């Protein structure tokens, strides 16, 4: 029987190890990477710590860009404002320092998440939402995702956390996050066919996910009312749409975002979110 001895070794040397690297130390033992993920989550829960405290990190999947900087505890410095293109979301430690003093708002565009945003992005977003001085207001955070059950599940995970990592939710959730779209009001209202309008029918998986979500706390009566209503609309219309649908509108995605974020900012100034 194989026995994994890497945990204490890596912790002793204060080295950070990726989940995928652990899997490839003994693929025959673990059989698939999800087994490693589950074992790490179980260990973190048992010791009442975060995954990062075990010096284990998830592989970065998302990209980040913007006018902020990151000072790592090892002395290295990352100035995102000097980069012309996005870079992989960095893995953060509690001792790392973020400077977001030049940020007016934060936008999360989520694609291909299959309902589960990656941990590195969730951790960074949580830190960005809290990295402000006591005398300043944190920048608003907006999220844009596909108009389908997976998209709404992603928004929910960012804002409210997840059951699978309930013991880490306090370090990952972003209660101030606001859902920007896609919403049913963004769907075409002309007489074009579904294909021409960029609409698709829900799959069996979509419907099962929607039913499960409607039975959960976040989407239940008394929860996120707009989210519940939009999820019900998806099911009734038997329709879903991807972010790319916005490219068909006048001004494209960029024009839509400019208007939606501006409206969201004005709504916040008036004490709400329109």
NORWO-V174024 format. One record per residue. N is the residue number from 1. RES is the residue in one small letter. PSI is psi in whole degrees, -180 to 180 (999 if undefined). Layout:
BEGIN
[[N,RES,PSI] [N,RES,PSI]]
END
This chain:
BEGIN
[[1,x,134] [2,x,148] [3,x,124] [4,x,118] [5,x,7] [6,x,-27] [7,x,-55] [8,x,-34] [9,x,-48] [10,x,-38] [11,x,-38] [12,x,-39] [13,x,-1] [14,x,37] [15,x,147] [16,x,131] [17,x,136] [18,x,149] [19,x,-43] [20,x,-36] [21,x,-38] [22,x,-44] [23,x,-44] [24,x,-5] [25,x,-28] [26,x,73] [27,x,-33] [28,x,-37] [29,x,-47] [30,x,-26] [31,x,-43] [32,x,158] [33,x,-29] [34,x,-27] [35,x,-42] [36,x,-44] [37,x,-45] [38,x,-40] [39,x,-41] [40,x,-43] [41,x,-41] [42,x,-42] [43,x,-44] [44,x,-41] [45,x,-43] [46,x,-41] [47,x,0] [48,x,48] [49,x,173] [50,x,160] [51,x,-39] [52,x,-26] [53,x,-19] [54,x,6] [55,x,33] [56,x,130] [57,x,153] [58,x,152] [59,x,138] [60,x,135] [61,x,-32] [62,x,166] [63,x,149] [64,x,144] [65,x,151] [66,x,180] [67,x,66] [68,x,166] [69,x,158] [70,x,122] [71,x,113] [72,x,155] [73,x,-19] [74,x,3] [75,x,-13] [76,x,155] [77,x,136] [78,x,117] [79,x,100] [80,x,-27] [81,x,-19] [82,x,-2] [83,x,135] [84,x,-25] [85,x,165] [86,x,158] [87,x,162] [88,x,140] [89,x,124] [90,x,151] [91,x,127] [92,x,149] [93,x,159] [94,x,-28] [95,x,-10] [96,x,148] [97,x,133] [98,x,138] [99,x,110] [100,x,26] [101,x,-18] [102,x,10] [103,x,130] [104,x,-34] [105,x,164] [106,x,132] [107,x,127] [108,x,121] [109,x,113] [110,x,124] [111,x,147] [112,x,26] [113,x,-14] [114,x,28] [115,x,-1] [116,x,96] [117,x,148] [118,x,155] [119,x,-37] [120,x,-42] [121,x,-41] [122,x,-42] [123,x,-45] [124,x,-44] [125,x,-41] [126,x,-45] [127,x,-40] [128,x,-36] [129,x,-18] [130,x,-3] [131,x,66] [132,x,159] [133,x,158] [134,x,-21] [135,x,0] [136,x,159] [137,x,132] [138,x,148] [139,x,144] [140,x,148] [141,x,123] [142,x,151] [143,x,131] [144,x,125] [145,x,168] [146,x,152] [147,x,79] [148,x,168] [149,x,-38] [150,x,-41] [151,x,-46] [152,x,-33] [153,x,-37] [154,x,-47] [155,x,-44] [156,x,-42] [157,x,-42] [158,x,-44] [159,x,-45] [160,x,-7] [161,x,-171] [162,x,156] [163,x,-37] [164,x,-27] [165,x,42] [166,x,-33] [167,x,-12] [168,x,1] [169,x,-39] [170,x,-25] [171,x,1] [172,x,-29] [173,x,158] [174,x,84] [175,x,-24] [176,x,-5] [177,x,140] [178,x,134] [179,x,119] [180,x,-37] [181,x,-172] [182,x,148] [183,x,170] [184,x,-31] [185,x,-15] [186,x,-7] [187,x,150] [188,x,144] [189,x,8] [190,x,-171] [191,x,14] [192,x,157] [193,x,166] [194,x,-42] [195,x,-43] [196,x,-33] [197,x,-9] [198,x,20] [199,x,150] [200,x,155] [201,x,149] [202,x,144] [203,x,172] [204,x,-39] [205,x,-42] [206,x,-46] [207,x,-42] [208,x,-41] [209,x,-43] [210,x,-44] [211,x,-43] [212,x,-41] [213,x,-41] [214,x,-22] [215,x,-2] [216,x,170] [217,x,-43] [218,x,-40] [219,x,5] [220,x,169] [221,x,130] [222,x,-5] [223,x,-134] [224,x,96] [225,x,-46] [226,x,-41] [227,x,-45] [228,x,-44] [229,x,-44] [230,x,-37] [231,x,-39] [232,x,-38] [233,x,-43] [234,x,-47] [235,x,-44] [236,x,-40] [237,x,-15] [238,x,49] [239,x,147] [240,x,164] [241,x,152] [242,x,162] [243,x,-34] [244,x,-19] [245,x,-30] [246,x,-19] [247,x,-20] [248,x,-13] [249,x,158] [250,x,128] [251,x,-11] [252,x,-165] [253,x,-42] [254,x,-44] [255,x,-41] [256,x,-44] [257,x,-42] [258,x,-44] [259,x,-43] [260,x,-43] [261,x,-41] [262,x,-43] [263,x,-40] [264,x,-41] [265,x,-42] [266,x,-38] [267,x,-37] [268,x,-40] [269,x,-27] [270,x,6] [271,x,15] [272,x,-162] [273,x,112] [274,x,999]]
END
